[in-house]
Amino acid sequence: MGQHDKLALLVVNADDYGLTEKVSKGIIDAHLNGVVTSTSVLALTPAFSVSAKLLVETPTLGAGVHFAAVGEDPPLLSAKEIPTLVDKKGQLRSSWKVFLPLAAAGRIDPEDVRREFNAQFDAVVGAGIKVDHLDTHQNLHLWPMVSEVVLAIGEERGVRSVRVTRSKERGPVGITVRRLAKRFEKQLDERNWVCPEASAGFDEAGHLDLPAAVAAIVDFAASNAHSAELAFHPGLVDDPDRNRYKWEYSWEAEYNVLLSDALRTAIDEHNFRLGTFADLVSSTP
């Protein structure tokens, strides 16, 4: 691998903090006893309140806002406040597959997105959580209209660190993600934002096993990335509250990977130091 003047920074981020109480507890345990350094917080879930208290009590775990404009949980604002963001039942669209065609057709008002995202940001900081980065549920912030909203909120709130989702898949989704990521990286550079130079976890979302995680670390090192993000979705076993999410994620398996000696050894062997998005900001000229 190439040599750096100092150890490269690896952010190991656990998404969907607050999804359920056991997801949140699994993330905290994977921080205290594993390699998780950062998490992204959902503010619109039933477990948010109790999860927020646990996070405030764990100040060494970096935290960001995981803005949600899609999914099974209801928005924080009413349908009257964000009419284009919800369906006839007042619910958010089920996934990016429904949201993005509507956005492309101009049927999603960016002001509705802005209002809901601001409400979610307010909920997170109002719970006493210090925010060091922004990202979105199902990576909607790669889409130009959504990225503009996220960047505007970050600049208003003093948060200028964000995830750039990347993909190696050869199909149409992977091609689109790479194209949007390049556009987004240019936008970030022009507006003096920071992001990890490399990232992984999108292609394997919910199924990031040990071989794939180690392979990503090897790729990061081979590319001489000075910073990288590895995104996981961990959770504890026997969690009936997850039944409302039909994602078929391997939460328990990813939790076990994060506590494994093998992953920690790979991180050390490839000359990475563990850190947060706040560390990324402080180390960026």
Residue frames as qw, qx, qy, qz and C-alpha x, y, z in Angstrom:
[[0.000, 0.886, 0.464, 0.000, 0.00, 0.00, 0.00],
 [0.312, 0.672, -0.065, 0.669, 1.02, 3.61, -0.41],
 [0.480, -0.304, -0.504, 0.651, 2.41, 5.41, 2.59],
 [0.100, -0.890, -0.288, -0.338, 0.81, 8.48, 4.18],
 [0.164, 0.558, -0.406, 0.705, 2.49, 11.21, 6.18],
 [0.330, -0.185, 0.665, -0.643, 0.15, 10.17, 8.98],
 [0.220, 0.196, 0.954, -0.050, -2.36, 7.40, 9.47],
 [0.244, -0.243, -0.534, -0.772, -5.36, 7.54, 7.18],
 [0.379, -0.014, 0.497, -0.781, -8.72, 8.18, 8.88],
 [0.268, -0.207, -0.880, -0.332, -11.42, 5.50, 8.82],
 [0.467, -0.088, 0.294, -0.829, -14.95, 6.41, 9.90],
 [0.154, -0.171, -0.968, -0.102, -16.95, 3.28, 10.73],
 [0.365, -0.052, 0.108, -0.923, -20.52, 4.57, 10.65],
 [0.074, 0.292, 0.948, -0.103, -23.62, 2.71, 11.81],
 [0.233, -0.209, -0.350, -0.883, -26.76, 3.89, 10.04],
 [0.541, -0.430, -0.552, -0.467, -30.36, 4.05, 11.28],
 [0.214, -0.054, -0.689, 0.690, -29.70, 4.90, 14.93],
 [0.358, 0.130, 0.319, -0.868, -33.12, 5.20, 16.54],
 [0.472, 0.008, -0.687, -0.552, -34.80, 2.73, 14.17],
 [0.774, -0.458, -0.399, -0.180, -35.60, 0.53, 17.17],
 [0.495, -0.798, 0.306, -0.156, -34.30, 0.46, 20.73],
 [0.884, -0.219, 0.356, 0.208, -32.30, -2.72, 20.05],
 [0.661, 0.604, 0.079, 0.439, -30.78, -1.26, 16.90],
 [0.035, -0.902, 0.201, -0.381, -29.64, 1.74, 18.94],
 [0.700, -0.610, 0.366, -0.063, -28.29, -0.41, 21.78],
 [0.916, 0.138, 0.240, 0.291, -26.48, -2.60, 19.27],
 [0.456, 0.767, -0.051, 0.448, -24.82, 0.44, 17.71],
 [0.304, -0.849, 0.316, -0.295, -23.69, 1.76, 21.09],
 [0.859, -0.357, 0.362, 0.060, -22.33, -1.66, 22.07],
 [0.825, 0.388, 0.168, 0.375, -20.52, -1.91, 18.72],
 [0.173, 0.866, -0.191, 0.427, -18.91, 1.43, 19.61],
 [0.515, -0.726, 0.380, -0.251, -17.97, 0.56, 23.17],
 [0.758, -0.291, 0.582, 0.039, -16.78, -2.97, 22.39],
 [0.762, 0.372, 0.434, 0.304, -16.11, -2.87, 18.65],
 [0.458, -0.045, 0.273, 0.845, -14.94, -0.49, 15.93],
 [0.092, 0.801, 0.500, 0.317, -17.98, 1.77, 15.35],
 [0.361, -0.131, -0.172, 0.907, -16.95, 5.42, 15.65],
 [0.210, 0.116, -0.094, -0.966, -19.97, 7.24, 14.25],
 [0.214, 0.427, 0.877, -0.054, -23.71, 6.87, 13.75],
 [0.134, -0.152, -0.345, -0.917, -26.49, 8.52, 11.73],
 [0.138, 0.246, 0.740, -0.610, -29.68, 9.31, 13.62],
 [0.161, -0.448, -0.685, -0.552, -33.28, 8.90, 12.45],
 [0.089, -0.037, 0.413, -0.906, -35.53, 11.42, 14.21],
 [0.576, -0.047, -0.170, -0.798, -38.97, 10.20, 13.09],
 [0.561, -0.029, -0.824, -0.073, -39.04, 6.70, 14.61],
 [0.678, -0.625, -0.258, -0.288, -40.93, 5.50, 17.71],
 [0.837, -0.333, -0.197, 0.387, -37.63, 4.66, 19.44],
 [0.393, 0.653, -0.099, 0.640, -36.04, 8.06, 18.86],
 [0.373, -0.815, 0.113, -0.429, -36.69, 9.50, 22.31],
 [0.852, -0.483, 0.198, 0.047, -35.19, 6.67, 24.35],
 [0.844, 0.251, 0.085, 0.466, -32.39, 6.21, 21.80],
 [0.213, 0.819, -0.088, 0.526, -31.45, 9.89, 21.96],
 [0.563, -0.769, 0.219, -0.209, -30.93, 9.66, 25.71],
 [0.927, -0.174, 0.215, 0.254, -28.57, 6.71, 25.27],
 [0.655, 0.534, 0.071, 0.529, -26.60, 8.58, 22.64],
 [0.094, -0.889, 0.142, -0.424, -26.21, 11.69, 24.76],
 [0.735, -0.607, 0.293, -0.065, -24.79, 9.42, 27.46],
 [0.854, 0.000, 0.330, 0.402, -22.18, 8.13, 24.96],
 [0.128, 0.931, -0.071, -0.335, -20.31, 11.31, 23.95],
 [0.340, -0.482, 0.669, 0.452, -17.39, 9.45, 22.32],
 [0.479, 0.356, 0.760, 0.256, -19.69, 8.22, 19.54],
 [0.018, 0.184, -0.273, -0.944, -19.88, 10.72, 16.68],
 [0.328, 0.529, 0.752, -0.218, -23.38, 11.50, 15.43],
 [0.034, 0.065, -0.404, -0.912, -25.05, 12.90, 12.34],
 [0.576, 0.322, 0.340, -0.671, -28.59, 13.45, 11.11],
 [0.221, 0.078, 0.902, 0.362, -29.96, 10.69, 8.88],
 [0.399, 0.269, 0.021, -0.876, -32.57, 12.79, 7.05],
 [0.275, 0.216, 0.932, 0.096, -35.57, 10.73, 5.93],
 [0.411, 0.270, -0.123, -0.862, -37.99, 11.61, 3.13],
 [0.715, 0.064, -0.570, -0.398, -39.02, 8.00, 2.51],
 [0.181, 0.171, -0.906, 0.342, -39.72, 4.93, 4.60],
 [0.394, -0.421, -0.810, -0.104, -42.24, 3.22, 6.85],
 [0.283, -0.481, -0.533, 0.636, -42.32, 5.83, 9.60],
 [0.139, 0.888, 0.421, 0.121, -44.47, 8.99, 9.44],
 [0.367, 0.520, -0.102, 0.765, -42.92, 12.44, 8.94],
 [0.269, -0.281, -0.532, 0.752, -42.55, 14.81, 11.84],
 [0.200, 0.188, -0.001, -0.962, -44.64, 17.48, 10.13],
 [0.563, 0.407, 0.591, -0.410, -48.29, 17.25, 9.11],
 [0.521, 0.377, 0.647, 0.409, -49.49, 16.53, 5.59],
 [0.164, 0.944, 0.285, 0.006, -50.69, 20.15, 5.33],
 [0.277, -0.855, 0.287, 0.332, -47.17, 21.40, 6.01],
 [0.174, -0.455, 0.758, 0.433, -45.44, 19.11, 3.48],
 [0.769, 0.340, 0.260, -0.474, -48.16, 18.13, 0.96],
 [0.691, 0.569, -0.395, -0.206, -45.89, 16.98, -1.88],
 [0.062, 0.508, -0.836, 0.198, -43.74, 14.83, 0.41],
 [0.407, 0.000, 0.829, -0.383, -46.58, 12.51, 1.44],
 [0.091, -0.198, -0.858, -0.465, -49.13, 10.25, -0.24],
 [0.426, -0.462, -0.369, -0.685, -52.91, 10.40, 0.11],
 [0.735, -0.488, -0.469, 0.054, -52.67, 8.71, 3.51],
 [0.244, -0.935, 0.182, -0.181, -50.23, 11.32, 4.78],
 [0.856, -0.351, 0.281, 0.255, -47.32, 8.88, 4.73],
 [0.050, -0.697, 0.553, 0.453, -43.87, 9.33, 3.23],
 [0.776, 0.414, -0.379, -0.286, -43.26, 7.46, -0.01],
 [0.964, -0.256, 0.076, -0.015, -42.13, 3.91, 0.63],
 [0.767, -0.239, 0.300, 0.515, -38.69, 4.12, -1.00],
 [0.113, -0.539, 0.366, 0.750, -36.37, 5.93, -3.40],
 [0.215, 0.162, 0.838, 0.475, -37.96, 3.93, -6.23],
 [0.051, 0.776, 0.626, 0.049, -41.18, 5.89, -5.70],
 [0.218, -0.825, -0.110, 0.510, -39.66, 9.20, -4.58],
 [0.338, -0.378, 0.435, 0.743, -37.10, 9.79, -7.34],
 [0.219, 0.404, 0.698, 0.550, -39.47, 9.52, -10.35],
 [0.100, -0.879, -0.464, 0.038, -41.74, 12.05, -8.63],
 [0.348, -0.724, 0.102, 0.587, -38.77, 14.33, -7.93],
 [0.367, -0.065, 0.592, 0.715, -37.59, 14.02, -11.55],
 [0.088, 0.601, 0.670, 0.426, -41.07, 15.00, -12.73],
 [0.029, 0.321, -0.111, 0.940, -41.04, 18.10, -10.50],
 [0.576, -0.526, -0.460, -0.423, -43.78, 16.75, -8.25],
 [0.663, -0.476, -0.393, 0.424, -41.76, 17.08, -5.02],
 [0.012, 0.947, -0.003, 0.320, -41.49, 20.63, -3.72],
 [0.604, 0.242, -0.482, 0.587, -37.97, 21.21, -2.36],
 [0.212, -0.490, 0.288, -0.795, -39.46, 23.56, 0.24],
 [0.870, -0.329, -0.090, -0.356, -41.44, 20.64, 1.64],
 [0.863, 0.086, -0.362, 0.342, -38.22, 18.63, 1.87],
 [0.253, 0.452, -0.359, 0.776, -36.51, 21.59, 3.54],
 [0.522, -0.510, 0.130, -0.671, -39.28, 21.98, 6.12],
 [0.952, -0.239, -0.139, -0.131, -39.30, 18.31, 7.07],
 [0.767, 0.210, -0.345, 0.498, -35.51, 18.03, 7.17],
 [0.017, 0.537, -0.318, 0.781, -35.26, 21.15, 9.34],
 [0.738, -0.458, 0.050, -0.493, -37.80, 19.60, 11.73],
 [0.963, -0.062, -0.223, 0.141, -35.71, 16.43, 11.90],
 [0.492, 0.400, -0.360, 0.684, -32.52, 18.43, 12.52],
 [0.316, -0.568, 0.213, -0.730, -34.29, 20.37, 15.27],
 [0.899, -0.341, -0.097, -0.259, -35.43, 17.11, 16.89],
 [0.859, 0.105, -0.313, 0.391, -31.89, 15.71, 16.95],
 [0.306, 0.379, -0.343, 0.803, -30.18, 18.79, 18.37],
 [0.495, -0.532, 0.029, -0.686, -33.14, 19.42, 20.66],
 [0.928, -0.295, -0.219, -0.055, -32.47, 16.04, 22.25],
 [0.476, -0.804, 0.342, 0.105, -28.98, 17.21, 23.16],
 [0.870, 0.090, 0.341, 0.344, -27.12, 15.41, 20.38],
 [0.090, -0.742, 0.334, 0.575, -24.11, 17.16, 18.85],
 [0.809, 0.527, 0.258, -0.033, -24.23, 16.84, 15.05],
 [0.345, -0.603, 0.487, 0.529, -20.99, 16.40, 13.09],
 [0.060, -0.126, 0.760, 0.634, -22.28, 15.22, 9.68],
 [0.634, 0.324, 0.193, -0.675, -25.33, 14.83, 7.47],
 [0.019, 0.092, -0.897, -0.432, -26.62, 12.04, 5.24],
 [0.620, 0.048, -0.032, -0.782, -29.97, 10.62, 4.17],
 [0.670, 0.053, 0.706, -0.222, -32.07, 7.50, 4.45],
 [0.754, 0.427, 0.482, 0.130, -31.70, 5.53, 1.20],
 [0.495, -0.207, 0.319, 0.781, -29.06, 8.03, 0.05],
 [0.310, 0.816, 0.482, 0.077, -31.54, 10.49, -1.43],
 [0.158, -0.885, 0.077, 0.431, -29.06, 13.35, -0.98],
 [0.469, -0.119, 0.598, 0.639, -27.23, 12.26, -4.14],
 [0.282, 0.685, 0.602, 0.299, -30.23, 13.57, -6.08],
 [0.304, 0.313, 0.021, 0.899, -29.54, 17.23, -7.05],
 [0.344, -0.657, -0.217, -0.635, -32.70, 18.71, -5.59],
 [0.785, -0.574, -0.232, 0.025, -32.25, 16.92, -2.27],
 [0.710, -0.038, -0.151, 0.687, -28.53, 17.68, -2.12],
 [0.096, 0.531, 0.046, 0.841, -29.27, 21.39, -2.47],
 [0.589, -0.680, -0.176, -0.401, -31.62, 21.19, 0.51],
 [0.865, -0.358, -0.191, 0.295, -29.11, 19.23, 2.63],
 [0.563, 0.189, -0.078, 0.801, -26.27, 21.62, 1.79],
 [0.126, -0.642, -0.096, -0.750, -28.39, 24.68, 2.53],
 [0.725, -0.641, -0.169, -0.186, -29.41, 23.29, 5.92],
 [0.838, -0.171, -0.155, 0.494, -25.84, 22.33, 6.75],
 [0.373, 0.365, -0.029, 0.852, -24.56, 25.79, 5.89],
 [0.361, -0.685, -0.124, -0.621, -27.29, 27.42, 7.95],
 [0.816, -0.558, -0.063, -0.136, -26.58, 25.13, 10.93],
 [0.132, -0.813, 0.563, -0.060, -22.79, 25.07, 10.77],
 [0.777, -0.146, 0.611, 0.055, -22.36, 21.45, 9.65],
 [0.472, 0.718, -0.354, -0.369, -20.22, 21.02, 6.53],
 [0.104, -0.339, 0.931, 0.092, -19.42, 17.31, 6.54],
 [0.789, 0.230, 0.093, -0.562, -21.43, 14.79, 4.55],
 [0.674, -0.056, 0.722, 0.147, -21.41, 11.27, 3.18],
 [0.457, 0.500, -0.449, -0.583, -20.73, 10.71, -0.50],
 [0.849, 0.041, 0.494, -0.183, -22.28, 7.40, -1.48],
 [0.221, 0.576, -0.672, -0.410, -20.24, 5.35, -3.96],
 [0.900, 0.113, 0.342, -0.245, -20.82, 2.13, -5.88],
 [0.143, -0.449, 0.785, 0.402, -18.84, -0.44, -7.84],
 [0.620, 0.337, 0.693, -0.146, -21.87, -2.20, -9.30],
 [0.211, -0.087, 0.625, 0.746, -21.95, -2.43, -13.09],
 [0.121, 0.593, 0.780, 0.156, -25.72, -2.16, -13.49],
 [0.064, 0.707, 0.302, 0.637, -27.83, 0.97, -14.01],
 [0.514, -0.839, -0.179, -0.017, -28.07, 1.77, -10.29],
 [0.719, -0.392, 0.100, 0.565, -24.30, 1.64, -9.86],
 [0.434, 0.349, 0.312, 0.770, -23.70, 3.74, -12.97],
 [0.149, -0.823, -0.303, -0.456, -26.21, 6.35, -11.79],
 [0.637, -0.736, -0.104, 0.203, -24.74, 6.46, -8.28],
 [0.664, -0.154, 0.171, 0.712, -21.22, 7.03, -9.67],
 [0.238, 0.546, 0.334, 0.731, -22.44, 9.81, -11.95],
 [0.348, -0.852, -0.245, -0.304, -24.34, 11.56, -9.16],
 [0.732, -0.558, -0.058, 0.385, -21.44, 11.09, -6.72],
 [0.560, 0.119, 0.180, 0.800, -19.01, 12.82, -9.09],
 [0.022, -0.703, -0.288, -0.650, -21.41, 15.75, -9.48],
 [0.581, -0.783, -0.210, -0.075, -21.88, 15.93, -5.71],
 [0.747, -0.305, -0.014, 0.591, -18.13, 15.81, -4.98],
 [0.353, 0.371, 0.197, 0.836, -17.60, 18.77, -7.33],
 [0.295, -0.774, -0.286, -0.483, -20.38, 20.67, -5.60],
 [0.725, -0.635, -0.168, 0.207, -18.86, 19.96, -2.17],
 [0.656, -0.046, 0.058, 0.751, -15.46, 21.16, -3.30],
 [0.136, 0.552, 0.249, 0.784, -16.90, 24.40, -4.65],
 [0.443, -0.739, -0.174, -0.477, -18.75, 25.06, -1.38],
 [0.098, 0.543, -0.657, 0.514, -15.92, 24.08, 0.99],
 [0.868, -0.311, 0.127, -0.365, -17.54, 20.99, 2.44],
 [0.014, -0.490, 0.871, -0.012, -15.66, 17.85, 3.45],
 [0.937, 0.010, 0.008, -0.348, -16.39, 14.19, 2.84],
 [0.705, -0.346, 0.588, 0.193, -14.40, 10.96, 3.12],
 [0.168, 0.549, -0.602, -0.555, -12.29, 10.38, -0.01],
 [0.363, 0.058, -0.884, -0.291, -13.56, 6.80, -0.29],
 [0.579, -0.122, 0.447, -0.671, -16.59, 4.92, 0.98],
 [0.348, 0.016, -0.901, -0.258, -18.19, 1.49, 0.94],
 [0.176, 0.182, 0.802, -0.541, -21.34, -0.13, 2.22],
 [0.525, 0.326, -0.018, -0.786, -23.90, 0.96, -0.37],
 [0.556, 0.243, -0.692, -0.391, -23.59, -2.07, -2.64],
 [0.409, -0.039, -0.891, 0.193, -23.69, -4.42, 0.37],
 [0.327, -0.353, 0.223, -0.848, -26.29, -2.44, 2.38],
 [0.795, -0.261, 0.180, -0.517, -27.63, -4.63, 5.16],
 [0.998, 0.035, 0.039, 0.046, -25.37, -7.50, 4.19],
 [0.270, 0.808, -0.479, 0.212, -21.85, -6.23, 4.81],
 [0.955, -0.276, -0.082, 0.074, -20.09, -9.40, 5.93],
 [0.578, -0.675, 0.290, 0.355, -16.52, -9.74, 7.17],
 [0.656, 0.084, 0.474, 0.582, -14.88, -10.60, 3.82],
 [0.273, 0.779, 0.365, 0.430, -16.59, -7.65, 2.11],
 [0.304, -0.952, -0.013, 0.032, -15.64, -5.25, 4.91],
 [0.647, -0.474, 0.372, 0.468, -12.00, -6.36, 4.86],
 [0.573, 0.370, 0.483, 0.549, -11.95, -6.11, 1.06],
 [0.077, 0.940, 0.231, 0.239, -13.19, -2.52, 1.31],
 [0.471, -0.830, 0.190, 0.231, -10.41, -1.65, 3.76],
 [0.681, -0.114, 0.483, 0.539, -7.85, -3.20, 1.41],
 [0.400, 0.663, 0.432, 0.462, -9.29, -1.15, -1.48],
 [0.171, -0.982, -0.079, -0.009, -9.16, 2.03, 0.59],
 [0.580, -0.628, 0.345, 0.389, -5.50, 1.42, 1.40],
 [0.642, 0.157, 0.531, 0.530, -4.60, 0.50, -2.19],
 [0.264, 0.812, 0.362, 0.375, -6.19, 3.72, -3.45],
 [0.427, 0.059, -0.265, 0.863, -4.09, 5.74, -0.96],
 [0.273, -0.761, -0.370, -0.458, -7.25, 7.36, 0.40],
 [0.165, 0.309, -0.509, 0.786, -6.44, 9.69, 3.27],
 [0.411, 0.012, 0.538, -0.736, -9.96, 9.20, 4.62],
 [0.353, -0.089, -0.825, -0.432, -12.72, 6.64, 4.14],
 [0.571, -0.135, 0.375, -0.718, -16.15, 5.68, 5.45],
 [0.239, -0.036, -0.961, -0.136, -17.40, 2.14, 5.99],
 [0.510, -0.167, 0.095, -0.839, -21.20, 2.11, 6.49],
 [0.158, -0.071, -0.980, 0.096, -22.92, -0.66, 8.45],
 [0.577, -0.348, -0.172, -0.718, -26.46, -1.45, 9.64],
 [0.296, 0.074, -0.899, 0.315, -26.06, -3.36, 12.93],
 [0.602, -0.412, 0.014, -0.684, -28.63, -4.41, 15.50],
 [0.298, -0.281, 0.843, -0.349, -29.10, -6.82, 18.38],
 [0.204, -0.110, -0.936, -0.264, -30.86, -10.19, 18.02],
 [0.158, -0.520, -0.827, 0.144, -34.53, -10.91, 18.80],
 [0.012, 0.263, 0.104, -0.959, -35.92, -7.51, 17.86],
 [0.259, 0.551, 0.792, 0.052, -39.65, -7.73, 17.03],
 [0.101, 0.807, 0.161, -0.559, -39.80, -3.95, 16.55],
 [0.078, -0.432, 0.597, 0.672, -37.88, -4.42, 13.30],
 [0.403, 0.307, 0.856, 0.105, -40.71, -6.46, 11.80],
 [0.340, 0.816, 0.320, -0.341, -42.33, -3.34, 10.36],
 [0.137, 0.764, -0.459, -0.433, -39.27, -2.86, 8.12],
 [0.928, 0.227, 0.292, -0.051, -39.29, -5.35, 5.24],
 [0.224, 0.851, -0.446, -0.162, -35.67, -4.85, 4.25],
 [0.994, 0.025, -0.067, 0.084, -34.36, -8.34, 5.03],
 [0.173, 0.802, -0.488, 0.297, -31.16, -6.84, 6.45],
 [0.825, -0.091, -0.490, 0.266, -28.66, -8.98, 8.36],
 [0.240, -0.867, 0.151, -0.410, -28.55, -6.71, 11.40],
 [0.811, -0.539, 0.228, -0.002, -27.17, -9.31, 13.82],
 [0.882, 0.177, 0.126, 0.418, -24.50, -10.51, 11.39],
 [0.339, 0.736, -0.074, 0.582, -23.24, -6.97, 10.79],
 [0.504, -0.797, 0.182, -0.279, -23.20, -6.37, 14.55],
 [0.916, -0.289, 0.206, 0.188, -20.98, -9.44, 14.97],
 [0.699, 0.489, 0.035, 0.521, -18.62, -8.25, 12.23],
 [0.014, 0.855, -0.117, 0.505, -18.15, -4.93, 14.03],
 [0.636, -0.681, 0.311, -0.189, -17.12, -6.70, 17.24],
 [0.980, 0.114, -0.010, 0.164, -14.79, -9.14, 15.52],
 [0.540, -0.625, 0.334, 0.454, -11.05, -9.22, 16.14],
 [0.637, 0.228, 0.529, 0.513, -10.57, -9.88, 12.42],
 [0.239, 0.869, 0.295, 0.318, -11.99, -6.51, 11.36],
 [0.343, -0.922, 0.132, 0.120, -9.98, -4.62, 13.96],
 [0.691, -0.310, 0.460, 0.464, -6.84, -6.45, 12.82],
 [0.542, 0.516, 0.459, 0.479, -7.50, -5.52, 9.18],
 [0.004, -0.983, -0.128, -0.134, -7.91, -1.87, 10.15],
 [0.502, -0.770, 0.309, 0.244, -4.61, -1.88, 12.03],
 [0.727, -0.055, 0.515, 0.451, -2.72, -3.85, 9.38],
 [0.444, 0.587, 0.427, 0.526, -3.72, -1.40, 6.64],
 [0.371, -0.028, -0.125, 0.920, -2.63, 1.65, 8.58],
 [0.214, -0.634, -0.373, -0.642, -5.96, 3.26, 9.39],
 [0.062, -0.048, -0.623, 0.778, -6.84, 5.18, 12.53],
 [0.109, -0.612, -0.776, -0.111, -10.45, 5.12, 13.66],
 [0.075, -0.174, -0.199, 0.962, -12.27, 8.44, 13.94],
 [0.253, 0.670, 0.621, -0.317, -15.41, 10.48, 13.36],
 [0.377, 0.739, 0.351, 0.434, -16.62, 13.04, 10.84],
 [0.254, -0.966, 0.032, 0.042, -15.54, 15.69, 13.34],
 [0.643, -0.451, 0.426, 0.449, -12.01, 14.28, 13.10],
 [0.583, 0.426, 0.491, 0.488, -12.32, 14.47, 9.32],
 [0.095, 0.952, 0.195, 0.217, -13.21, 18.15, 9.52],
 [0.438, -0.859, 0.207, 0.165, -10.37, 18.95, 11.94],
 [0.665, -0.283, 0.520, 0.455, -7.81, 17.15, 9.77],
 [0.537, 0.597, 0.461, 0.379, -8.88, 18.78, 6.48],
 [0.334, -0.144, 0.027, 0.931, -6.98, 21.96, 5.49]]
